[in-house]
Amino acid sequence: MRRLYTFVGLCLLSLAIPSMSRADVELPNVFTDHMVLQRNQENPVWGWDEPGTEVQVSIAGQSHSAKAGKDGRWEVKLDALSAGGPHTLKVAGSSEEEIKDVLVGEVWVCSGQSNMAWNVGSANDPDLEQLTANYPQIRLLSVPNRASQESEKNFDGSWVVCSPDTVKDFSAVGYFFGRQLHQTLDVPIGLIDNAWGGSAAEAWIRRDVIEKDERFSDLLAQWKQTEENYDHEATMARFQESLNKWEEAAKKAKADGKSPPSRPRSPRDPLAGNHRPGNLYGGCLHPIVGYGIKGAIWYQGESNAGRAYQYRDLFPLMIEHWRNVWNQGDFSFYWVSLADYRRETESPTDSSWAELREAQTMTLALPNTGEAIITDLGEADDIHPRNKQDVAKRLARLALKHDYDYDIVAGSPRYESHEINDGKVTVTFTNVGTQLDTFDVREPIGFTIAGEDRVFVPAEAKVVSGNKIEVWSSNVQKPVAVRYAWADNPVCNVQNTLGQPLTPFRTDDWEGITAQVKK
């Protein structure tokens, strides 16, 4: 998880934000040496200059001009370019700028919370991954963590060439995803990482958009109360008093040969944090909005699991909002379903994580979306599973199939329908890809079944065809509902023959434990 800027860092950032008092043409830092332009589509290029100044932009034999408006902003659209390079992007206005080593290929945004921010240096086999990261046609751009209720124009950062030195601190899922695309497509790849560990989905939506939606009125009311009443200086003063008392107690404990008490934790300012609605849209997303991309990959949800039913509305709203402000149509948006996490349970139980996974799967109703199921890749005691390579491959399958027309299996089998006959439930699945299979043991594991009393018990199951599974229990004579992998850390083993896990599901719509949680 990357830390917030210090005061000094903020001051340095302000230097990167365009100043209208300077008679220079300026570009945001999404346009720097080593950048990648999205191939085969028009790409906006924008910046700032003195109001009224004519700005000329040229690259690869084409030239475009625009006049800086009253606010100093100008924008042109480049004609579509084929994959290749390097090119030089020239911008001439009150002054001249040259952006060198510009490649044209495929550009993807890599966003979400800590599992997307989790870097290559902390993933499986970091030493081997770094040793082999010599990919000069893969370019990396990291947007620093910055919270703002205002729509920021710029950020402190620049594109870098992928190498053993630069890849270590970059998003592991993002890099492994981009590497697979590069190796398959043989074109340059640009990856923009703006993930922030622990972030909530509402922080990635512009504040006025979420304020206008009555579905989130309770959430916004709570935040408005916090904004009116929270005093960070007073909170820090109280913390300092607690810290002083702790230091005295720690000294005394040391003198007495005893263990010191736990140090009080420094409070976080919620107004400058990654949960406040609009904060990350303004600080981390808006500076790159409009840059030509192919799509986005997303790994987030843990911070919203306690409000999983709300996520059914919040997550689709976020995706549609991004698409609207990007002004690039319904670009592809693929996400990672929550991994298995926490202790396994012996008996069926309610689960906020299962409900969040369900909300993610429901979002597939939006066009050009896809979901990577990873209920087989998590770690019970670590919310950050190290195996980011397989996560990225499952995302890459979605892109290669749906964006680049490769005839491969992508996505996991999903529930389609069910029938109840003679005390057994036959469940039919779609998007099977090859055929249903099981891992480790022949019998399908992970199913539970319930009658009219709504009490779920472990169920027996067997694969009866390539896309059907029969489920039953001698303890439930008249079943009405079946669930699969319905737990924080489900014990389950159904997949297709390529190892894509079955998507967790339930056939009932009984109210879940997060249904009434609005804030």
Beta strands, then each sheet from edge to edge (+ up, - down):
strand 1: 36-38
strand 2: 43-48
strand 3: 54-59
strand 4: 62-67
strand 5: 73-78
strand 6: 84-92
strand 7: 96-112
strand 8: 135-142
strand 9: 160-162
strand 10: 189-193
strand 11: 295-299
strand 12: 332-336
strand 13: 369-372
strand 14: 414-421
strand 15: 424-430
strand 16: 436-438
strand 17: 447-450
strand 18: 456-458
strand 19: 460-465
strand 20: 468-472
strand 21: 481-484
strand 22: 494-496
strand 23: 505-506
sheet 1: 1+ 7+ 6- 3+ 4-
sheet 2: 1+ 7+ 10+ 8+ 9-
sheet 3: 1+ 7+ 11+ 12+ 13+
sheet 4: 2+ 5-
sheet 5: 14+ 15- 20+ 19-
sheet 6: 16+ 22-
sheet 7: 18+ 17- 21+ 23-
end
